[in-house]
Amino acid sequence: MTKFEKLDVMTEKHNGYLFTKEVEKEGISRTYLAKYVKEKNLEKVARGIYIREDIWPDELFILQQTYKRIVFSLETALYLHGLLDREYATIYVTLPTNANQVGLREKGVIVRQQKQELYQLGKTEGKTYFGNTVCIYDKERCICDLIRDKKNIDTQIYTQAMKEYFGNMCNPRKIIKYARCFKLEQKIRTYMEVLG
């Protein structure tokens, strides 16, 4: 297999994306990568990330590849879980307290920080609208975060997500377990009674 064929396979494997780190792991030089990028007319969408011209850039996937520690949360994760019928207006992410957030904030991303043990709680994988895999919080964690940040959340988003979750998707054991970690148990039980 030629180097060009290897790069074609890598690009196909990642839905039209090509990553410099992967190319280097295969022993292909940056000079050769530059030649390939030019010949195939790939677009650079972030540092070390290229995309085929026939692929629409997936902003969440690109952010995830650029900032490996982010977990999509609140409105963004609610949308990916199908708890909202309209697309997120702002990208929300969560990072551990010691993580650098400057680059994300410069991109207009709203960053929340959590202690390590709470940062990990409910962390899972989900698919973006384009079918790429990213780290998101599960539904139960999203609902707890929503309640904790109620005063900063659009009322329509809050109401729709709560009705959707407690009406159709509620996992009582799991949400109570999370609620205890955030000292929200009584509020969660009330929502379960009213909306369940």
C-alpha positions in Angstrom: 0.0 0.0 0.0 1.4 3.4 -1.0 1.5 6.3 1.5 -1.3 8.1 -0.4 -3.4 5.0 -0.1 -2.7 4.8 3.6 -3.7 8.4 4.0 -6.9 7.7 2.0 -7.7 4.8 4.4 -7.1 7.0 7.4 -9.3 9.8 6.0 -12.1 7.3 5.2 -11.9 5.7 8.7 -12.6 9.1 10.3 -15.5 10.2 8.2 -13.4 12.6 6.0 -11.0 13.8 8.8 -7.3 13.4 8.8 -5.2 13.9 11.9 -1.5 14.9 11.9 -0.8 12.8 15.0 -2.1 9.6 13.4 -0.2 10.3 10.2 3.1 10.7 12.1 2.3 7.4 14.1 2.2 5.7 10.7 5.7 7.0 10.0 4.6 9.4 7.3 6.4 12.7 7.3 4.8 16.1 7.5 6.2 17.0 4.2 4.4 14.1 2.6 1.2 15.0 4.5 1.5 18.6 3.1 1.8 17.2 -0.4 -1.3 15.0 0.2 -3.3 17.8 1.7 -2.5 20.0 -1.3 -3.2 17.3 -3.9 -6.5 16.2 -2.3 -7.5 19.8 -1.6 -8.1 19.1 2.1 -9.0 22.1 4.4 -7.3 22.7 7.7 -10.1 23.2 10.3 -7.9 23.2 13.4 -4.3 22.6 14.4 -3.4 19.2 13.1 -6.9 18.5 11.7 -7.8 18.4 8.1 -11.1 17.7 6.4 -12.1 16.6 2.9 -13.8 19.4 0.9 -17.0 17.3 0.5 -17.5 17.0 4.3 -19.3 19.6 6.3 -17.2 20.6 9.4 -18.6 19.1 12.7 -17.8 21.8 15.2 -18.3 19.6 18.3 -16.1 16.8 16.9 -13.4 19.3 16.0 -13.5 20.9 19.5 -13.3 17.4 21.1 -10.3 16.5 19.0 -8.6 19.8 19.9 -9.5 19.8 23.6 -9.4 16.1 24.6 -10.6 16.7 28.2 -13.9 18.5 27.5 -17.2 16.9 28.2 -20.2 18.4 26.4 -22.8 19.4 28.9 -26.1 21.3 29.6 -27.9 22.6 26.5 -25.4 21.0 24.1 -25.6 17.5 25.7 -29.4 17.8 26.1 -29.7 18.4 22.3 -27.5 15.4 21.5 -29.6 13.2 23.8 -32.8 14.3 22.0 -34.2 16.1 25.1 -34.5 19.4 23.1 -36.1 19.9 19.7 -34.1 22.9 18.7 -30.3 23.0 18.2 -28.2 24.5 21.0 -27.4 28.2 20.6 -24.2 28.0 22.7 -21.7 25.2 23.2 -21.4 24.2 26.9 -18.5 22.1 28.1 -17.2 20.9 31.5 -13.6 20.6 32.4 -11.8 19.5 35.6 -10.8 22.5 37.8 -7.1 22.3 36.9 -7.7 22.5 33.1 -6.8 25.5 31.0 -9.9 27.0 29.5 -8.6 30.2 27.8 -8.7 28.9 24.2 -12.3 27.6 24.6 -13.5 30.9 26.0 -11.9 32.7 23.1 -14.0 30.5 20.8 -17.2 31.6 22.6 -17.6 28.2 24.4 -19.1 28.4 27.9 -16.9 26.5 30.2 -17.9 25.1 33.6 -15.3 23.5 35.9 -15.8 20.7 38.4 -13.8 18.8 41.0 -12.3 15.6 39.5 -14.8 13.2 41.1 -17.8 15.3 39.9 -16.3 15.9 36.5 -16.2 12.1 35.9 -19.8 11.5 37.1 -22.1 10.6 34.2 -19.3 11.0 31.6 -20.2 8.9 28.5 -20.0 9.0 24.7 -22.6 10.2 22.3 -22.9 10.9 18.6 -23.0 14.4 17.0 -25.5 15.3 14.3 -22.9 14.2 11.8 -22.4 10.8 13.4 -19.0 11.5 15.0 -18.3 10.3 18.6 -17.8 12.9 21.4 -17.7 12.9 25.2 -21.0 14.0 26.8 -22.7 13.7 30.1 -25.5 11.2 30.3 -29.1 12.3 30.6 -29.2 12.1 34.4 -26.2 14.2 34.8 -27.6 16.8 32.4 -30.8 17.0 34.4 -28.9 17.5 37.6 -26.8 20.2 36.0 -29.9 21.9 34.6 -31.5 22.1 38.1 -28.3 23.4 39.6 -28.0 26.1 37.0 -31.7 26.9 36.6 -31.4 30.7 37.0 -29.0 30.8 34.0 -31.0 28.5 31.6 -33.6 29.7 29.1 -37.1 28.8 30.6 -38.3 27.1 27.4 -35.2 24.8 27.3 -35.5 24.0 31.0 -39.2 23.1 30.8 -38.9 21.0 27.6 -35.9 19.0 28.9 -37.5 18.4 32.3 -40.8 17.3 30.8 -39.1 15.1 28.2 -36.8 13.4 30.7 -39.3 12.8 33.6 -42.1 12.0 31.2 -40.4 9.5 28.9 -36.8 8.7 29.9 -36.4 8.8 33.7 -34.1 6.3 35.3 -35.1 6.7 39.0 -32.2 4.8 40.6 -29.5 6.6 38.6 -30.9 10.1 38.9 -31.4 9.7 42.7 -27.8 8.5 43.0 -26.5 11.6 41.1 -28.9 13.9 43.0 -27.3 12.8 46.3 -23.8 13.7 44.9 -25.1 17.2 44.1 -27.4 17.5 47.2 -30.5 17.7 45.0 -32.4 14.6 46.1 -35.5 16.4 47.4 -35.8 18.5 44.3 -35.4 15.5 42.0 -38.0 13.5 44.0 -40.5 16.4 43.6 -39.9 16.5 39.8 -40.4 12.8 39.7 -43.8 13.1 41.5 -45.0 16.1 39.5 -43.8 15.2 36.0 -43.5 11.4 36.2 
